Amino acid sequence: MTLLFLLVAVFPGQRFANLPTGVMPEPAVWQFTVGHRFYPAVFAPDWQRDPLRAFTSPNVRIALDKLIGDRWAAGITDDISTRELGLRAAWAPLGWLTAYPEVTTYVIALGAESTWLNLGICVHHTIAGKYAGAVQPRYTTNLSEHFVSLGLGVKAAVLPTWWLGFEAEPVILGDSTTGRVPMNLTIEKEQGWHNFIITIGNVRGQTAPAMLRNQGQTGYSDILDVTKGYFRVGFNILRKF
């Protein structure tokens, strides 16, 4: 769903938590991102047996990104809990259009089945410096399974450095989906060269295909039914240096 690039100097509110839409690092700056999604879902079956795990179980993804030239950025990612390593890039040919290729693989199970290609094309726009929206079709494949999803995100400034947002990525084509739409409400705070984003939704995985498939028991699955009161808390922290 992480995955945090856009064109240089665009409205910072276009950054989203799971969709690969964010702000390109400035020249000569490295951008470091830590994302955390808690494994157990609050109010899912049996969560009350150990509710503290809903807030302490590790599910961390880190990324390091760098601008290359005027229109390209490149980065590396590491899902610490699942041992998933990735290479990603961003290309912004136009001020309202950005492409995001990414390749990830699981180092504990190397092979074609565990290596995934993501390609997202994002159209983004801002209004009056207070509102932002993004639409992103994305293709995900390991050459044997194929997904086409449509990322949607909106954000609004509620205070000078605070933002509220909503993001979702329904699957349009794919055989291993659950009928649930990956989604998050987001609360973002900008503080200097830091961004803090709180997420409340049904997504455990922070990138496709994990955020598009349902795996494991209900309380630990990637996609949950929020209509039944199941939700998962998470956060992103961005730091530039």
C-alpha positions as CSV (number, residue, x, y, z in Angstrom):
1,M,0.0,0.0,0.0
2,T,3.8,2.2,1.1
3,L,5.6,3.8,-1.5
4,L,5.8,7.5,-0.8
5,F,6.8,9.6,-3.8
6,L,5.5,12.5,-5.9
7,L,6.8,15.4,-8.0
8,V,9.2,17.9,-6.4
9,A,7.5,20.9,-4.7
10,V,3.9,19.6,-5.1
11,F,1.3,20.0,-2.4
12,P,2.5,17.8,0.6
13,G,-1.1,16.7,1.3
14,Q,-0.9,14.4,-1.7
15,R,1.1,11.9,0.4
16,F,-0.9,8.9,1.4
17,A,-0.1,6.1,3.8
18,N,-0.4,2.9,1.7
19,L,-0.8,4.0,-1.9
20,P,2.5,4.8,-3.5
21,T,1.7,8.5,-3.7
22,G,3.8,11.0,-1.7
23,V,6.3,13.7,-2.0
24,M,9.6,13.2,-3.8
25,P,12.7,13.9,-1.6
26,E,14.3,17.3,-2.3
27,P,17.7,17.3,-4.0
28,A,20.6,16.3,-1.8
29,V,18.1,14.8,0.7
30,W,17.5,11.2,1.7
31,Q,14.0,10.2,2.8
32,F,13.7,7.5,5.5
33,T,10.3,6.0,6.1
34,V,9.2,3.6,8.9
35,G,5.7,2.0,8.5
36,H,4.0,-0.2,11.2
37,R,0.8,-2.1,10.8
38,F,-0.3,-4.1,13.9
39,Y,-1.0,-7.8,13.3
40,P,-4.1,-8.5,15.3
41,A,-7.2,-6.4,14.5
42,V,-9.0,-4.7,17.3
43,F,-12.4,-6.4,18.0
44,A,-11.7,-9.3,15.7
45,P,-12.4,-12.8,17.2
46,D,-10.2,-13.6,20.2
47,W,-8.4,-10.3,20.2
48,Q,-9.4,-9.8,23.8
49,R,-7.4,-12.8,24.9
50,D,-4.3,-10.7,24.4
51,P,-5.4,-7.2,23.4
52,L,-1.9,-5.8,24.0
53,R,-0.7,-7.7,21.0
54,A,-2.9,-5.5,18.8
55,F,-0.5,-2.7,19.6
56,T,2.8,-4.5,20.1
57,S,3.1,-7.3,17.5
58,P,5.8,-6.4,15.0
59,N,5.0,-5.7,11.4
60,V,7.5,-3.1,10.3
61,R,8.5,-1.9,6.8
62,I,11.3,0.6,6.2
63,A,12.3,2.4,3.1
64,L,15.2,4.7,2.0
65,D,14.6,6.9,-1.1
66,K,16.7,9.4,-3.0
67,L,16.0,11.9,-5.8
68,I,17.9,11.2,-9.0
69,G,17.9,14.1,-11.5
70,D,14.7,16.2,-11.8
71,R,12.1,13.6,-12.5
72,W,13.3,10.3,-11.1
73,A,13.7,8.8,-7.6
74,A,14.9,5.4,-6.5
75,G,14.7,3.5,-3.2
76,I,15.1,0.2,-1.3
77,T,12.6,-1.4,1.0
78,D,12.7,-4.0,3.7
79,D,9.7,-5.6,5.4
80,I,11.4,-6.7,8.5
81,S,8.8,-9.1,9.8
82,T,8.3,-11.0,6.5
83,R,11.8,-10.7,5.1
84,E,10.6,-9.1,2.0
85,L,13.2,-6.9,0.1
86,G,12.3,-4.5,-2.7
87,L,13.6,-2.0,-5.2
88,R,11.4,0.8,-6.3
89,A,11.5,3.9,-8.4
90,A,9.3,6.9,-9.3
91,W,9.2,8.8,-12.6
92,A,7.3,12.1,-12.9
93,P,7.0,13.0,-16.6
94,L,4.4,15.6,-15.9
95,G,3.4,17.7,-12.9
96,W,0.2,15.7,-12.4
97,L,1.4,12.2,-13.4
98,T,3.8,9.8,-11.7
99,A,4.7,6.2,-12.4
100,Y,5.8,3.8,-9.7
101,P,7.6,0.5,-10.7
102,E,8.6,-1.8,-7.8
103,V,10.0,-5.3,-7.5
104,T,9.8,-7.3,-4.2
105,T,10.9,-10.8,-3.2
106,Y,10.8,-12.9,-0.1
107,V,14.4,-13.8,0.8
108,I,13.3,-16.8,2.9
109,A,11.5,-18.3,-0.1
110,L,13.4,-17.2,-3.2
111,G,11.7,-18.0,-6.4
112,A,9.4,-16.8,-9.2
113,E,6.2,-17.4,-7.1
114,S,7.5,-15.1,-4.3
115,T,8.8,-12.3,-6.5
116,W,6.3,-9.6,-7.4
117,L,6.2,-6.7,-9.8
118,N,4.1,-3.7,-9.1
119,L,3.4,-0.9,-11.6
120,G,1.2,2.0,-10.6
121,I,0.3,5.1,-12.7
122,C,-0.9,7.9,-10.5
123,V,-2.9,11.0,-11.5
124,H,-2.9,13.6,-8.7
125,H,-4.3,17.1,-8.3
126,T,-4.7,19.8,-5.7
127,I,-7.3,22.5,-5.1
128,A,-6.5,25.8,-3.3
129,G,-3.6,24.2,-1.4
130,K,-6.1,22.6,1.0
131,Y,-7.5,19.6,-0.8
132,A,-5.9,16.9,-2.8
133,G,-6.9,13.8,-4.7
134,A,-5.2,10.9,-6.4
135,V,-6.3,8.1,-8.7
136,Q,-4.0,5.2,-9.4
137,P,-4.5,2.1,-11.4
138,R,-2.0,-0.6,-10.4
139,Y,-0.9,-3.9,-11.9
140,T,0.6,-6.6,-9.7
141,T,1.9,-9.9,-10.8
142,N,4.3,-12.8,-10.1
143,L,3.8,-14.1,-13.6
144,S,1.3,-16.8,-12.4
145,E,-1.1,-14.5,-10.4
146,H,-2.3,-11.2,-11.7
147,F,-4.1,-8.3,-10.0
148,V,-5.4,-5.0,-11.3
149,S,-6.5,-2.6,-8.6
150,L,-7.6,1.0,-8.5
151,G,-6.1,3.2,-5.8
152,L,-8.2,6.2,-4.7
153,G,-7.2,8.9,-2.2
154,V,-8.5,12.2,-0.9
155,K,-7.1,14.6,1.7
156,A,-8.1,17.9,3.3
157,A,-6.2,20.3,5.5
158,V,-8.1,20.8,8.8
159,L,-5.3,22.9,10.5
160,P,-2.1,24.5,9.1
161,T,-0.1,21.3,9.7
162,W,-2.8,18.7,10.2
163,W,-4.5,16.6,7.4
164,L,-7.4,14.1,7.3
165,G,-7.5,11.6,4.5
166,F,-9.1,8.5,3.2
167,E,-7.6,5.9,0.8
168,A,-8.9,2.7,-0.7
169,E,-7.7,0.3,-3.4
170,P,-10.5,-2.0,-4.7
171,V,-9.4,-5.0,-6.8
172,I,-10.8,-4.9,-10.3
173,L,-9.2,-8.1,-11.6
174,G,-7.7,-11.0,-9.6
175,D,-8.6,-14.5,-8.4
176,S,-7.3,-14.4,-4.8
177,T,-9.3,-11.5,-3.5
178,T,-11.7,-11.6,-0.6
179,G,-14.4,-9.2,-1.7
180,R,-13.2,-6.7,0.9
181,V,-11.8,-3.4,-0.2
182,P,-8.4,-2.4,1.4
183,M,-9.0,1.0,3.0
184,N,-7.6,3.4,5.6
185,L,-8.6,6.6,7.4
186,T,-5.5,8.7,7.9
187,I,-4.5,11.5,10.3
188,E,-1.3,13.3,9.3
189,K,0.9,15.9,11.2
190,E,3.7,17.8,9.5
191,Q,6.5,18.9,11.8
192,G,9.6,20.3,10.1
193,W,11.2,17.5,8.1
194,H,9.1,14.9,9.8
195,N,5.7,13.6,8.9
196,F,3.6,11.5,11.3
197,I,0.7,9.5,9.8
198,I,-1.8,7.5,11.9
199,T,-3.8,4.9,10.0
200,I,-7.1,3.2,11.0
201,G,-8.4,0.6,8.6
202,N,-8.3,-3.0,7.5
203,V,-4.9,-3.4,5.9
204,R,-2.0,-5.3,7.5
205,G,0.3,-5.5,4.4
206,Q,1.8,-2.2,3.3
207,T,2.3,-3.2,-0.4
208,A,0.6,-5.3,-3.0
209,P,-0.1,-8.2,-3.2
210,A,-0.3,-8.5,0.7
211,M,-2.8,-5.6,0.9
212,L,-5.0,-7.2,-1.8
213,R,-5.3,-10.8,-0.4
214,N,-6.7,-12.4,2.7
215,Q,-4.3,-14.7,4.5
216,G,-4.3,-16.3,8.0
217,Q,-6.9,-16.4,10.7
218,T,-9.5,-13.6,10.8
219,G,-7.8,-11.6,13.5
220,Y,-4.5,-11.7,11.6
221,S,-5.6,-11.6,8.0
222,D,-4.5,-8.9,5.7
223,I,-8.0,-7.7,4.8
224,L,-10.8,-7.6,7.4
225,D,-14.5,-6.7,7.4
226,V,-14.8,-3.2,8.9
227,T,-18.6,-3.5,8.8
228,K,-18.3,-6.0,11.7
229,G,-16.1,-3.7,13.7
230,Y,-12.8,-5.2,12.8
231,F,-10.1,-2.6,12.3
232,R,-6.3,-2.3,12.5
233,V,-4.2,0.6,13.7
234,G,-0.9,1.6,12.2
235,F,1.4,4.5,11.6
236,N,4.0,5.9,9.2
237,I,6.9,8.1,10.2
238,L,8.9,10.0,7.5
239,R,12.3,11.7,8.2
240,K,14.5,13.6,5.8
241,F,18.2,13.9,6.3
